[in-house]
């Protein structure tokens, strides 16, 4: 028996795993256009409102602004992804831009996971241990944590810049496909290890934080119902819940899909049909993972009371400015209509 599923390169050469191309040409460009527009508007609004008035950042808002920066950088790579699907999996922009797009994709994924984990820990410290370990929530420490996250993720994804991400396949130049990463017997082991540390551990941390906060809130509500129903308490609980839902919805399908396929590869050589099924499931789960750049501004909206107030005030100001011209037009038209009969008399 061959080493468990480590010889898929021969199968890749003979198997056309790019299935459902006609559907992909229609569905994915529409999907990524919507994601692009929502992400640009949502994350630009977050950064605009945050930087418009030099507010005093706290630990939570610092993590959330870094999350918005990560999403904004990833959004730059979406137009190329859009064209890639329109051209039926054919990348026209060369190897360097393919490497940059790949790096932006994985950087956004894992900075997003890291900052969501940091926000959960921050809320846990604020709600469960309000009088202990508060130095970890100081702006100075949080800035260092953010710099460390960016540095760590950059070190993890930088090797992608030194490896070609393009591969010729049946007349196409494919970019950022899983099969372009293969070539080493250690790939399944490395990916399983990466998924364990980059996905499973953060998920356990976020679940643990949410559980501990809920326990604390239930105990507080029993002791003092008014405190348990306060707006601050509800916001903290809702924020962790939104983070947990976003994390499970966006990141779980992709990582669980990768992990199950790596285990199957280690058990035996995948057939062409299995490769096609994996390729199709990968397209769907990657698309779900890209949704996180649209949902992150929602976390900001529910997390920061000041941000919510400023966004609402911006919309009210916009509505008032749009209503005033229409009123002036109506007034001027009514004035002209009343003055016309007087002239005729």
C-alpha positions as CSV (number, residue, x, y, z in Angstrom):
1,X,0.0,0.0,0.0
2,X,1.3,3.5,-0.9
3,X,1.9,6.1,1.8
4,X,-1.6,7.2,2.8
5,X,-2.9,9.4,0.1
6,X,0.3,11.3,-0.6
7,X,0.4,10.6,-4.3
8,X,-2.4,12.7,-5.7
9,X,-0.3,14.6,-8.2
10,X,-0.8,11.8,-10.8
11,X,-4.5,11.9,-10.2
12,X,-4.5,15.7,-10.5
13,X,-2.9,15.5,-14.0
14,X,-5.6,13.2,-15.4
15,X,-8.7,14.4,-13.5
16,X,-10.6,17.6,-14.4
17,X,-11.9,18.6,-10.9
18,X,-13.2,22.0,-12.1
19,X,-16.9,21.0,-12.0
20,X,-20.1,23.1,-12.3
21,X,-18.3,25.8,-14.4
22,X,-21.4,27.3,-15.9
23,X,-23.1,27.7,-12.5
24,X,-19.8,29.1,-11.0
25,X,-19.5,31.7,-13.8
26,X,-22.9,33.1,-12.7
27,X,-23.2,32.4,-9.0
28,X,-19.7,33.3,-7.7
29,X,-19.3,36.6,-9.5
30,X,-22.7,37.8,-8.1
31,X,-21.8,36.5,-4.7
32,X,-18.3,38.2,-4.6
33,X,-19.8,41.4,-6.0
34,X,-22.2,41.6,-3.1
35,X,-19.5,40.7,-0.6
36,X,-17.2,43.4,-2.1
37,X,-19.8,46.1,-1.9
38,X,-21.0,45.3,1.6
39,X,-17.4,44.9,2.9
40,X,-16.3,48.2,1.3
41,X,-19.2,50.1,2.7
42,X,-19.2,48.4,6.2
43,X,-15.5,48.5,6.9
44,X,-15.0,52.0,5.4
45,X,-17.8,53.2,7.7
46,X,-16.1,51.6,10.7
47,X,-12.8,53.2,9.9
48,X,-14.3,56.6,9.0
49,X,-16.4,56.8,12.2
50,X,-13.5,55.6,14.3
51,X,-11.0,58.1,12.9
52,X,-13.4,61.0,12.3
53,X,-13.2,62.2,15.9
54,X,-10.1,61.3,17.8
55,X,-11.9,59.3,20.4
56,X,-10.1,57.6,23.3
57,X,-9.8,54.0,22.2
58,X,-10.3,51.3,24.7
59,X,-9.2,47.6,24.4
60,X,-12.3,46.4,22.6
61,X,-12.4,49.2,20.0
62,X,-8.7,48.7,19.3
63,X,-9.2,45.1,18.5
64,X,-12.3,45.9,16.3
65,X,-10.5,48.6,14.4
66,X,-7.7,46.2,13.6
67,X,-10.3,43.7,12.5
68,X,-11.8,46.3,10.1
69,X,-8.3,47.1,8.7
70,X,-7.8,43.3,8.0
71,X,-11.1,43.1,6.2
72,X,-10.4,46.3,4.2
73,X,-7.1,44.8,3.0
74,X,-8.7,41.6,2.0
75,X,-11.4,43.5,0.1
76,X,-8.6,44.7,-2.3
77,X,-8.1,41.1,-3.5
78,X,-11.8,40.5,-4.2
79,X,-12.0,42.1,-7.7
80,X,-9.3,39.7,-8.9
81,X,-11.2,36.8,-7.5
82,X,-14.3,38.0,-9.3
83,X,-12.5,38.1,-12.7
84,X,-11.0,34.7,-12.0
85,X,-14.5,33.1,-11.8
86,X,-15.8,35.1,-14.7
87,X,-12.9,33.7,-16.8
88,X,-13.8,30.1,-15.7
89,X,-10.8,29.6,-13.3
90,X,-8.3,31.3,-15.5
91,X,-6.0,33.9,-13.7
92,X,-4.9,36.7,-16.1
93,X,-2.8,38.9,-13.7
94,X,0.4,36.9,-13.4
95,X,2.1,35.0,-10.7
96,X,3.1,37.9,-8.4
97,X,-0.5,39.2,-8.0
98,X,-1.7,35.7,-7.5
99,X,0.8,35.3,-4.6
100,X,-0.3,38.6,-3.1
101,X,-4.0,37.7,-3.4
102,X,-3.3,34.4,-1.7
103,X,-1.4,36.1,1.1
104,X,-4.2,38.6,1.6
105,X,-6.8,35.8,1.8
106,X,-5.0,33.8,4.4
107,X,-3.9,36.9,6.4
108,X,-7.5,38.1,6.6
109,X,-8.6,34.7,7.7
110,X,-6.2,34.2,10.5
111,X,-6.0,37.8,11.7
112,X,-9.8,37.7,11.8
113,X,-9.7,34.5,13.9
114,X,-7.0,36.0,16.2
115,X,-8.8,39.3,16.8
116,X,-12.1,37.6,17.4
117,X,-10.4,35.4,20.0
118,X,-8.7,38.5,21.6
119,X,-12.1,40.3,21.8
120,X,-13.7,37.3,23.5
121,X,-10.8,37.1,26.1
122,X,-11.1,40.9,26.6
123,X,-14.8,40.6,27.3
124,X,-14.2,37.6,29.5
125,X,-11.7,39.6,31.6
126,X,-14.1,42.6,31.8
127,X,-17.1,40.7,32.8
128,X,-15.8,37.7,34.9
129,X,-12.7,39.3,36.4
130,X,-13.4,43.0,36.6
131,X,-10.9,43.6,39.4
132,X,-8.2,41.2,38.3
133,X,-5.8,41.1,35.4
134,X,-7.1,44.5,34.1
135,X,-3.6,45.5,33.1
136,X,-4.1,43.0,30.2
137,X,-6.9,45.3,29.0
138,X,-4.8,48.5,29.0
139,X,-4.3,50.3,25.7
140,X,-0.5,49.9,25.9
141,X,-0.8,46.1,26.3
142,X,-3.6,45.8,23.6
143,X,-1.5,47.7,21.1
144,X,1.4,45.2,21.7
145,X,-1.0,42.3,21.3
146,X,-2.3,43.7,18.0
147,X,1.3,44.2,16.7
148,X,2.1,40.6,17.8
149,X,-0.9,39.2,15.9
150,X,0.0,41.1,12.7
151,X,3.6,40.0,13.1
152,X,2.7,36.3,13.7
153,X,0.2,36.1,10.9
154,X,2.7,37.8,8.5
155,X,5.4,35.3,9.4
156,X,2.9,32.5,8.8
157,X,1.8,33.7,5.4
158,X,5.0,35.4,4.1
159,X,6.3,32.0,2.7
160,X,3.4,32.1,0.2
161,X,5.1,35.0,-1.5
162,X,8.1,32.8,-2.3
163,X,6.1,29.9,-3.8
164,X,4.3,30.0,-7.1
165,X,0.5,29.9,-6.7
166,X,-0.1,29.4,-10.5
167,X,-0.5,26.1,-12.2
168,X,-1.4,25.2,-15.7
169,X,-4.4,22.9,-15.8
170,X,-6.2,21.9,-19.0
171,X,-5.3,25.2,-20.7
172,X,-6.1,27.4,-17.6
173,X,-3.8,29.2,-15.3
174,X,-5.4,28.4,-11.9
175,X,-4.6,30.5,-8.9
176,X,-5.0,29.9,-5.1
177,X,-6.4,26.4,-5.6
178,X,-5.7,23.8,-3.0
179,X,-4.1,21.5,-5.5
180,X,-1.5,24.1,-6.3
181,X,-0.2,23.7,-2.7
182,X,0.4,20.0,-3.0
183,X,3.8,18.5,-3.7
184,X,5.0,17.5,-0.3
185,X,4.4,14.3,1.7
186,X,4.1,16.4,4.8
187,X,1.2,18.5,3.5
188,X,-1.7,16.6,5.2
189,X,0.1,16.6,8.5
190,X,1.0,20.3,8.3
191,X,-2.5,21.3,7.4
192,X,-4.0,19.2,10.2
193,X,-1.6,20.8,12.6
194,X,-2.4,24.3,11.3
195,X,-6.1,23.8,11.6
196,X,-5.7,22.5,15.1
197,X,-3.8,25.6,16.3
198,X,-5.4,28.2,14.1
199,X,-9.0,27.1,14.3
200,X,-9.8,24.4,16.9
201,X,-8.0,26.2,19.8
202,X,-9.5,29.6,19.1
203,X,-12.9,28.0,18.8
204,X,-12.5,26.4,22.3
205,X,-11.3,29.7,23.8
206,X,-14.3,31.6,22.4
207,X,-16.7,28.9,23.5
208,X,-15.2,28.9,27.0
209,X,-15.3,32.7,27.2
210,X,-19.0,32.7,26.2
211,X,-19.9,30.0,28.7
212,X,-18.1,31.7,31.5
213,X,-19.7,35.1,30.8
214,X,-23.2,33.5,30.6
215,X,-22.6,31.8,34.0
216,X,-21.5,35.1,35.5
217,X,-24.5,36.9,34.1
218,X,-26.9,34.3,35.3
219,X,-25.4,34.5,38.8
220,X,-25.5,38.3,38.7
221,X,-29.2,38.3,37.6
222,X,-30.2,36.1,40.5
223,X,-28.4,38.3,43.0
224,X,-29.4,41.6,41.4
225,X,-32.0,41.5,38.6
226,X,-31.5,45.2,37.7
227,X,-27.8,44.7,37.1
228,X,-28.4,41.6,35.0
229,X,-30.7,43.5,32.7
230,X,-28.4,46.5,32.2
231,X,-27.5,47.7,28.7
232,X,-23.8,47.1,29.3
233,X,-24.4,43.5,30.4
234,X,-26.6,42.8,27.4
235,X,-24.1,44.3,25.0
236,X,-21.3,42.2,26.3
237,X,-23.3,39.0,26.0
238,X,-24.6,39.9,22.6
239,X,-21.2,40.7,21.3
240,X,-19.7,37.4,22.3
241,X,-22.7,35.6,20.9
242,X,-22.4,37.4,17.5
243,X,-18.6,36.6,17.4
244,X,-19.4,32.9,18.2
245,X,-22.1,32.7,15.4
246,X,-19.8,34.5,12.9
247,X,-16.9,32.2,13.8
248,X,-19.0,29.0,13.5
249,X,-20.8,30.2,10.3
250,X,-17.8,31.5,8.4
251,X,-14.7,29.5,9.6
252,X,-16.0,26.1,10.7
253,X,-17.2,24.7,7.3
254,X,-13.8,25.4,5.6
255,X,-11.6,24.1,8.3
256,X,-13.7,21.0,9.0
257,X,-13.7,20.3,5.3
258,X,-9.9,20.6,5.1
259,X,-9.5,18.4,8.1
260,X,-11.8,15.6,7.0
261,X,-10.1,15.5,3.5
262,X,-6.6,15.4,5.0
263,X,-7.6,12.4,7.2
264,X,-9.1,10.6,4.2
265,X,-5.9,11.3,2.2
266,X,-3.8,9.8,5.0
267,X,-6.0,6.7,4.9
268,X,-5.8,6.2,1.1
269,X,-5.4,7.7,-2.3
270,X,-8.5,9.8,-3.3
271,X,-10.3,9.0,-6.5
272,X,-11.1,11.6,-9.2
273,X,-14.7,11.8,-8.0
274,X,-13.5,12.4,-4.5
275,X,-11.2,15.2,-5.7
276,X,-14.1,16.8,-7.6
277,X,-16.4,16.6,-4.6
278,X,-13.7,18.2,-2.4
279,X,-13.0,20.9,-5.0
280,X,-16.7,21.8,-5.1
281,X,-17.1,21.8,-1.3
282,X,-14.0,23.9,-1.0
283,X,-15.5,26.6,-3.3
284,X,-18.6,26.7,-1.2
285,X,-16.8,26.8,2.2
286,X,-14.2,29.4,1.0
287,X,-17.2,31.6,-0.1
288,X,-18.7,31.2,3.4
289,X,-15.4,32.1,5.0
290,X,-15.2,35.3,2.9
291,X,-18.5,36.4,4.4
292,X,-16.7,37.3,7.6
293,X,-15.5,40.6,6.1
294,X,-19.2,41.5,5.8
295,X,-20.2,40.3,9.3
296,X,-17.4,41.9,11.2
297,X,-18.9,45.5,11.0
298,X,-22.0,44.0,12.6
299,X,-19.9,43.0,15.6
300,X,-18.6,46.6,15.8
301,X,-22.2,48.0,15.6
302,X,-23.4,45.9,18.5
303,X,-20.2,46.1,20.5
304,X,-19.4,49.9,20.7
305,X,-22.3,52.1,21.9
306,X,-20.5,55.3,20.7
307,X,-20.1,53.8,17.2
308,X,-23.7,52.8,17.0
309,X,-24.8,56.4,18.0
310,X,-22.5,58.0,15.5
311,X,-23.7,55.7,12.7
312,X,-27.3,56.5,13.5
313,X,-26.5,60.2,13.7
314,X,-24.8,60.1,10.3
315,X,-27.9,58.4,8.7
316,X,-30.2,61.0,10.4
317,X,-28.0,63.8,9.1
318,X,-28.1,62.3,5.6
319,X,-31.9,62.0,5.8
320,X,-32.3,65.6,7.0
321,X,-30.1,67.0,4.2
322,X,-32.0,65.0,1.6
323,X,-35.4,66.1,2.9
324,X,-34.5,69.8,3.1
325,X,-33.9,70.3,-0.7
326,X,-37.2,68.5,-1.5
327,X,-39.0,70.8,1.0
328,X,-37.5,73.9,-0.5
329,X,-38.5,72.7,-4.0
330,X,-42.1,72.2,-2.8
331,X,-42.2,75.6,-1.1
332,X,-40.9,77.4,-4.2
333,X,-43.4,75.6,-6.4
334,X,-46.2,76.5,-4.1
335,X,-45.1,80.1,-4.0
336,X,-45.0,80.4,-7.8
337,X,-48.5,78.7,-8.1
338,X,-50.0,81.3,-5.6
339,X,-48.4,84.3,-7.2
340,X,-49.6,83.4,-10.8
341,X,-53.3,84.0,-10.1
342,X,-52.5,87.4,-8.5
343,X,-50.7,88.5,-11.7
344,X,-53.7,87.4,-13.8
345,X,-56.1,89.5,-11.7
